[in-house]
C-alpha cells in the first residue's frame, strides 16, 4: 500500500508541476496547423462502405475501413462441423484446439512470440458451418500481424509429436464443455432437430478423442481448405491491402505427406451428408436443479434474405431476453412463465439461420419443480402467437425495436465484424443498416407476411424439444400437444 500511495502522490505532484510549467510558458508557445498552441483538433474522417471482391482463384475479400486504431482480420473457411465425415466426427474440434501449432514457415514458439511482440491476439472459433481464424491488433502493425494467418490457414504441419504432447488440451476443452449446460443444450437441439451434417456436435466425445489423430486433421484440411471456400474479412484496414494479403493464400497439399508419422492417408472421396429438419425430442437427465429447455420449429435459411428479416420481426414480438442486466424482462413469453412459476425463471426466443435450413424457438431456464407448469405455459403462448398471428400494433413495435437493435449493433465495430464473418459474400448488403431500415419503414414487411411465416412454422414438421437437468417433472412433446 505504501508503494501505491507514493506512486499516486508522485503522479499528482508531477502533474501539478507540469500544469504550472505549461501555464508559465503558454504565451511563448507557437501556433501549429493542428490548432492553437499545439492542441489537436477534431478530424472528420470519411466513412467508407463495405467493399466485397471476388478474386480469380475463388477467394472472397470483404473489408470495411472504419478508421479504427485496432484492426481485425479473419480467414473464414467453409469447413465447419457439418462437413465432418462420419468416421472423423470431432476433427474440427482438433483443428480448433491445435490451431496455433507449428507451420511450414513459423514454429509454435515463433508464432506466439511474434504475436506477443506485436501486441496482437489470435483466436480460432468453430461453428457448424465455418472455421474462423482471426487476428486483431494495433492498426500500425496490420501488415506484420495479419500475415500470420497465411501459414496458420495454408501451411499447418500437424506434427505428430506436437499433437501427442498437447493431448491434454482436448481433455481440458471437453471438461469445460461438460461444465456448460448451454453448450450441451445447443448440441442436443441440433441433434434432435436435424439429420445430416447439422446434427454434428461442436465437441468431441472421449471415444473419438482416442481415435482421431494428425492423419484425420491433414485429410480434412487438404480436402476442404481451398481458396474457393475461404473468405478474408477485415475491419480497420484498407481494402487494397487486404486484397494483397489474400493473393498470398496458396496451398501446397503435399507438404504434410513428407512429414514423418503420416504414412498412407485415405483421402475424403464423398460429399458431405445433406442436412434436413426432422424434429424430435432428446432428454439429458442430470442432478442440476436448474433445468435448461429448448423448444423449436423449422426456421428460415440464410439464403432467404427477406425471410431472415421477417423472422427477425417475429423474434422481436416474442422477445429476445431482457434488455436490462440482471432483470427478467417483460416479453410475452416471460410474462406467461412468471405467472405460473414459484421460483425465478428466464425465457427468450432464438432465431438461427444456416445454408440449408434454420431454427426458430424458445430457450427456457427454470427450477426443476416448475418445469411442468412453465414449459406448458410457454408452449401455449408460443403456439397461440404462431396460430392466431400478431396484430398491426405488434408489428409496428417490433419494427421499432429491430431498427434500434440494428442501429446499436452498427455502432460497435466488433459486432459489425461478427456480422460480416457470418456471410462474407453478401456482407455489404447484410450490414447496410440504412437500406434495411428503409425497407422496414416502406412497408415491405407487413403483419400478413409475418403471420404467414408463423403459420408455416406451426404447420410444418413436428417441433423439437430438448432438455438438460433434473427432468423429474419435465413434460414430453405428447403432453404439450394434449
C-alpha positions in Angstrom: 0.0 0.0 0.0 2.9 2.3 0.8 4.2 1.9 -2.7 0.9 2.6 -4.3 0.4 5.7 -2.2 3.9 7.0 -3.0 3.3 6.5 -6.7 -0.1 8.3 -6.6 1.4 11.3 -4.7 4.3 11.4 -7.2 1.9 11.3 -10.1 -0.2 14.2 -8.6 2.9 16.3 -7.9 4.4 15.8 -11.3 1.0 16.6 -13.0 0.7 19.8 -10.9 4.3 20.8 -11.8 3.6 20.2 -15.5 0.4 22.2 -15.3 2.3 25.2 -13.7 5.1 25.0 -16.3 2.6 24.8 -19.1 0.8 27.9 -17.8 4.0 29.8 -17.4 5.1 29.1 -21.0 1.7 29.4 -22.6 2.3 32.8 -24.0 5.5 31.7 -25.7 4.1 28.5 -27.3 4.0 28.8 -31.1 0.8 28.1 -33.1 0.7 25.0 -35.2 -1.5 23.7 -38.0 -3.1 21.3 -35.6 -4.7 24.2 -33.7 -3.8 26.9 -31.2 -0.7 26.1 -29.1 -0.4 22.6 -30.5 -3.8 21.3 -29.2 -5.0 18.7 -31.7 -8.3 19.4 -33.4 -11.1 17.0 -34.2 -10.7 15.5 -37.7 -13.7 14.2 -39.6 -12.6 11.1 -41.4 -14.7 10.0 -44.4 -16.9 7.0 -43.7 -16.5 4.1 -46.2 -18.9 1.4 -47.0 -18.1 -2.3 -47.1 -16.2 -3.5 -50.2 -16.6 -7.1 -51.4 -14.2 -8.5 -54.1 -14.2 -12.0 -55.6 -10.7 -13.0 -56.7 -9.9 -15.2 -59.7 -8.9 -18.1 -57.5 -12.4 -18.0 -55.9 -11.4 -16.4 -52.6 -13.7 -13.6 -51.4 -12.4 -10.4 -49.7 -14.7 -8.2 -47.6 -13.4 -5.2 -45.8 -14.7 -2.0 -44.0 -12.4 1.0 -43.5 -13.8 2.5 -40.3 -10.5 4.3 -39.4 -10.3 2.3 -36.2 -7.0 2.2 -34.2 -7.5 -1.5 -34.0 -7.5 -3.9 -37.0 -9.5 -7.1 -37.1 -8.8 -9.7 -39.9 -10.3 -13.1 -40.1 -9.9 -16.0 -42.5 -13.3 -17.7 -42.7 -13.3 -21.3 -44.1 -16.5 -23.2 -45.1 -15.3 -26.2 -43.2 -17.4 -26.4 -40.0 -18.6 -29.4 -38.1 -21.3 -30.3 -40.6 -18.7 -31.3 -43.1 -17.1 -33.8 -40.9 -17.1 -37.4 -42.2 -18.9 -39.9 -40.0 -15.7 -41.7 -39.2 -13.9 -38.5 -38.3 -16.6 -36.8 -36.1 -14.9 -34.2 -34.0 -12.0 -33.5 -36.3 -12.9 -29.8 -36.5 -12.5 -29.6 -32.7 -8.9 -30.9 -33.1 -8.3 -28.2 -35.8 -9.6 -25.5 -33.4 -7.7 -26.8 -30.3 -4.4 -27.2 -32.1 -4.7 -24.2 -34.4 -1.6 -22.5 -33.0 0.8 -25.4 -33.6 3.9 -25.3 -35.9 3.5 -24.4 -39.5 5.8 -24.7 -42.5 7.2 -21.2 -42.1 6.9 -20.5 -38.4 7.1 -22.7 -35.3 4.7 -22.7 -32.4 7.1 -20.7 -30.3 7.8 -18.3 -33.1 4.1 -17.7 -33.7 3.5 -17.0 -30.0 6.4 -14.7 -29.5 5.9 -12.7 -32.7 2.2 -12.1 -31.9 3.2 -11.1 -28.3 5.8 -8.7 -29.6 3.2 -7.0 -31.9 0.6 -6.9 -29.1 -1.8 -8.9 -31.3 -4.3 -11.6 -30.3 -5.0 -14.8 -32.3 -8.3 -16.7 -31.9 -9.9 -19.7 -33.6 -13.6 -20.2 -33.4 -15.5 -23.3 -34.6 -19.1 -23.2 -35.8 -21.3 -25.7 -37.6 -20.6 -24.2 -41.0 -17.3 -22.3 -40.5 -13.8 -22.4 -39.1 -12.8 -18.8 -38.2 -9.2 -17.8 -37.7 -8.9 -14.2 -36.6 -6.1 -11.8 -35.5 -6.6 -8.3 -34.0 -4.0 -5.7 -33.0 -2.9 -2.2 -33.4 -3.5 -0.6 -36.8 0.2 0.3 -37.2 1.0 -3.5 -37.1 -1.5 -4.6 -39.7 0.9 -5.8 -42.3 3.0 -7.7 -39.8 0.2 -9.2 -37.7 -2.3 -10.2 -40.3 0.3 -12.1 -42.4 0.5 -14.8 -39.7 -2.9 -16.0 -40.9 -1.3 -17.3 -44.1 0.9 -20.1 -42.5 -1.8 -20.9 -39.9 -4.5 -21.5 -42.5 -2.5 -22.6 -45.6 0.6 -24.4 -44.2 -0.1 -26.2 -40.9 2.3 -29.2 -40.4 0.2 -31.3 -37.9 3.4 -32.7 -36.4 2.6 -36.0 -34.7 4.8 -35.4 -31.7 3.3 -31.9 -31.1 -0.3 -33.2 -31.3 0.6 -36.1 -28.9 2.4 -33.9 -26.4 -0.5 -31.4 -26.2 -3.3 -34.1 -26.0 -4.2 -32.7 -22.6 -5.7 -29.6 -24.3 -8.5 -31.8 -25.7 -9.3 -33.2 -22.2 -9.5 -29.7 -20.8 -11.7 -28.5 -23.6 -14.1 -31.4 -23.1 -14.2 -30.8 -19.3 -15.1 -27.1 -20.0 -17.8 -28.3 -22.4 -19.3 -30.6 -19.7 -19.5 -27.7 -17.3 -21.6 -25.6 -19.7 -25.2 -26.8 -19.9 -25.9 -24.1 -22.6 -23.4 -25.7 -25.0 -24.7 -29.2 -24.3 -28.3 -28.0 -24.9 -27.2 -26.5 -28.2 -25.8 -29.7 -29.4 -28.8 -31.7 -28.2 -31.1 -29.3 -30.0 -29.3 -29.7 -33.4 -29.0 -33.5 -32.9 -32.8 -33.8 -32.3 -33.8 -31.2 -35.0 -31.7 -32.3 -37.9 -30.4 -35.3 -39.8 -27.2 -34.9 -41.6 -24.3 -32.6 -41.1 -26.0 -30.0 -38.9 -26.6 -32.7 -36.3 -22.9 -32.9 -35.6 -21.7 -31.8 -32.2 -19.3 -28.9 -31.6 -17.4 -31.0 -29.1 -15.6 -34.3 -29.3 -16.6 -37.4 -27.4 -14.0 -39.4 -25.4 -14.2 -42.3 -27.8 -13.4 -40.2 -30.9 -10.7 -38.4 -28.8 -8.7 -41.6 -28.7 -9.4 -42.5 -32.3 -8.6 -39.2 -34.1 -5.0 -38.1 -34.8 -2.9 -35.8 -37.0 -3.8 -38.0 -40.0 -7.5 -37.2 -39.9 -6.6 -33.5 -39.4 -4.5 -33.4 -42.5 -7.1 -35.3 -44.6 -9.9 -32.9 -43.6 -7.6 -29.9 -44.2 -6.4 -31.0 -47.6 -9.9 -31.6 -48.8 -11.8 -28.5 -47.5 -9.2 -25.8 -47.2 -9.2 -24.4 -50.7 -9.3 -20.8 -52.0 -12.9 -21.2 -53.2 -14.1 -22.0 -49.7 -12.2 -19.2 -47.9 -13.2 -15.6 -47.3 -10.9 -12.9 -45.9 -12.8 -10.4 -43.8 -11.3 -7.3 -42.2 -12.2 -4.0 -40.4 -9.9 -1.1 -39.7 -7.9 -1.8 -42.8 -7.6 -0.7 -46.4 -9.3 -2.9 -49.0 -6.3 -2.9 -51.4 -4.1 -4.1 -48.5 -6.4 -6.9 -47.7 -6.6 -8.0 -51.4 -2.8 -8.1 -51.5 -2.8 -10.3 -48.4 -5.5 -12.6 -50.0 -3.2 -13.2 -53.0 -0.7 -14.9 -50.7 -3.2 -17.6 -49.6 -1.9 -20.5 -51.6 -2.0 -24.2 -50.7 0.5 -27.0 -51.2 -1.3 -30.1 -50.1 1.7 -32.4 -50.4 3.7 -30.7 -47.6 2.4 -32.9 -44.8 2.9 -36.2 -46.8 6.6 -35.9 -46.4 6.4 -35.4 -42.6 7.4 -38.5 -40.6 4.5 -40.3 -39.0 1.8 -39.7 -41.7 2.2 -42.9 -43.8 -0.6 -43.9 -46.1 -3.5 -41.5 -45.9 -7.1 -42.2 -47.0 -8.4 -39.0 -48.6 -12.1 -37.9 -48.5 -13.9 -39.1 -51.6 -17.5 -38.5 -50.6 -19.7 -35.4 -50.4 -21.0 -34.2 -47.0 -24.3 -35.5 -45.9 -27.1 -33.0 -46.6 -29.0 -31.6 -43.7 -32.8 -31.8 -43.3 -35.0 -30.7 -40.5 -36.9 -33.7 -38.9 -37.9 -32.6 -35.4 -37.9 -34.8 -32.3 -37.1 -35.0 -28.6 -34.0 -35.6 -26.6 -33.6 -35.5 -22.8 -30.3 -35.5 -20.8 -31.0 -36.1 -17.1 -28.5 -34.7 -14.6 -28.6 -33.7 -10.9 -28.8 -30.0 -11.6 -31.7 -28.1 -10.0 -31.6 -25.6 -12.9 -33.2 -27.0 -16.0 -32.5 -25.8 -19.5 -35.1 -26.4 -22.2 -35.2 -25.6 -25.9 -38.4 -25.7 -27.9 -38.1 -25.0 -31.6 -39.6 -25.3 -35.1 -38.0 -25.2 -38.5 -36.8 -21.7 -39.3 -35.5 -19.8 -42.3 -32.4 -20.5 -44.4 -29.6 -17.9 -44.5 -30.1 -17.7 -48.3 -33.6 -16.2 -47.8 -32.7 -12.5 -47.1 -36.3 -11.4 -46.9 -37.3 -14.4 -44.8 -34.5 -13.5 -42.3 -35.9 -10.0 -41.7 -39.5 -11.4 -41.4 -38.4 -14.0 -38.8 -36.4 -11.3 -37.0 -39.6 -9.2 -36.6 -41.4 -12.3 -35.2 -38.4 -12.8 -33.0 -38.8 -9.2 -31.6 -42.5 -9.8 -31.0 -41.9 -12.9 -28.8 -38.9 -11.2 -27.1 -35.2 -11.9 -27.2 -34.4 -11.7 -23.5 -34.0 -8.8 -21.0 -32.5 -5.5 -22.1 -31.5 -4.6 -18.5 -28.8 -6.6 -16.8 -30.0 -9.0 -14.0 -33.6 -8.3 -14.9 -36.1 -11.0 -16.0 -37.5 -9.0 -18.9 -41.1 -8.3 -19.8 -41.8 -10.0 -23.1 -45.0 -12.0 -23.6 -43.3 -15.4 -23.1 -41.6 -14.2 -19.9 -44.9 -13.0 -18.6 -46.6 -16.3 -19.3 -43.8 -18.2 -17.5 -43.7 -15.9 -14.4 -47.5 -16.2 -14.0 -47.2 -19.9 -13.1 -43.6 -20.2 -11.7 -42.8 -20.2 -8.0 -39.1 -19.6 -8.5 -37.3 -17.1 -10.8 -37.1 -18.2 -14.5 -35.9 -16.8 -17.7 -37.5 -17.2 -21.2 -36.2 -15.8 -24.5 -36.6 -16.7 -28.2 -33.8 -17.5 -30.6 -33.5 -17.3 -34.4 -30.8 -19.4 -36.1 -30.0 -19.5 -39.8 -28.0 -22.0 -41.8 -27.4 -22.5 -45.5 -29.8 -25.4 -45.8 -32.3 -24.7 -43.0 -32.9 -22.8 -39.7 -34.3 -23.0 -36.2 -36.8 -20.7 -34.6 -37.7 -21.3 -31.0 -37.6 -20.6 -27.3 -34.9 -21.1 -24.6 -36.2 -21.6 -21.1 -34.3 -21.7 -17.8 -36.3 -22.6 -14.7 -36.3 -24.5 -11.4 -36.7 -28.3 -11.5 -40.0 -28.0 -9.6 -41.5 -25.5 -12.1 -40.7 -27.3 -15.3 -44.1 -28.8 -16.0 -46.0 -25.6 -15.4 -43.5 -23.3 -17.1 -43.0 -25.4 -20.2 -46.7 -25.8 -20.8 -47.4 -22.1 -20.2 -44.7 -21.0 -22.6 -45.7 -23.6 -25.2 -49.3 -22.4 -25.1 -48.3 -18.8 -25.6 -45.8 -19.7 -28.3 -48.4 -21.8 -30.0 -51.0 -19.0 -29.7 -48.8 -16.5 -31.4 -48.0 -18.8 -34.3 -51.6 -19.9 -34.7 -53.5 -16.7 -34.2 -50.9 -14.4 -35.6 -50.0 -10.9 -34.4 -51.7 -7.5 -34.7 -50.6 -4.5 -36.7 -49.6 -2.7 -33.4 -47.3 -5.6 -32.5 -45.6 -5.3 -35.9 -45.1 -1.6 -35.5 -43.5 -2.0 -32.1 -41.4 -4.9 -33.5 -40.1 -2.8 -36.4 -39.0 0.0 -34.0 -37.2 -2.5 -31.8 -35.5 -4.1 -34.7 -34.4 -0.7 -36.1 -33.0 0.3 -32.7 -31.1 -3.0 -32.4 -29.7 -2.7 -35.9 -28.5 0.9 -35.2 -26.9 -0.1 -31.9 -25.2 -3.0 -33.5 -23.7 -0.8 -36.2 -22.1 1.4 -33.6 -19.8 -1.4 -32.4 -17.1 -2.4 -34.9 -16.8 -5.8 -33.2 -20.5 -6.5 -33.8 -20.2 -5.4 -37.5 -17.1 -7.6 -37.8 -19.1 -10.6 -36.5 -21.9 -10.0 -38.9 -19.5 -9.7 -41.8 -18.0 -13.1 -40.8 -21.3 -14.9 -40.8 -22.0 -14.0 -44.5 -18.9 -12.5 -46.1 -20.1 -12.7 -49.7 -23.2 -10.5 -49.0 -21.8 -8.5 -46.1 -22.2 -5.3 -48.0 -26.0 -5.9 -48.0 -26.4 -7.6 -44.7 -24.7 -4.7 -42.8 -26.3 -1.9 -44.7 -28.5 -0.6 -41.8 -29.9 2.4 -43.7 -31.2 0.2 -46.5 -32.7 -2.3 -44.1 -34.3 0.4 -42.0 -35.7 1.9 -45.2 -37.3 -1.3 -46.3 -38.9 -1.8 -42.9 -40.3 1.7 -43.0 -41.7 1.4 -46.5 -43.9 -1.4 -45.5 -42.2 -4.3 -47.4 -42.8 -6.4 -44.2 -46.4 -6.4 -43.2 -48.2 -8.3 -40.4 -49.7 -10.6 -43.1 -46.3 -11.8 -44.2 -45.2 -12.4 -40.6 -48.4 -14.3 -39.9 -47.9 -16.4 -43.0 -44.4 -17.3 -41.8 -45.7 -18.1 -38.3 -48.4 -20.4 -39.6 -45.9 -22.1 -41.9 -43.7 -22.9 -38.9 -46.6 -24.2 -36.9 -48.0 -26.4 -39.7 -44.6 -27.8 -40.7 -42.9 -30.8 -39.3 -43.1 -31.8 -35.7 -41.5 -29.4 -33.2 -38.2 -30.1 -31.4 -38.0 -30.4 -27.6 -34.7 -30.9 -25.8 -33.9 -30.5 -22.1 -31.0 -31.0 -19.7 -31.1 -31.0 -15.9 -33.3 -32.8 -13.3 -36.2 -33.9 -15.5 -38.4 -35.5 -13.0 -41.3 -33.1 -13.8 -40.3 -32.3 -17.4 -43.2 -32.9 -19.8 -42.9 -34.8 -23.2 -44.0 -33.5 -26.6 -47.1 -35.6 -26.4 -48.0 -33.9 -23.1 -47.8 -30.5 -24.8 -50.0 -31.5 -27.7 -52.7 -33.0 -25.5 
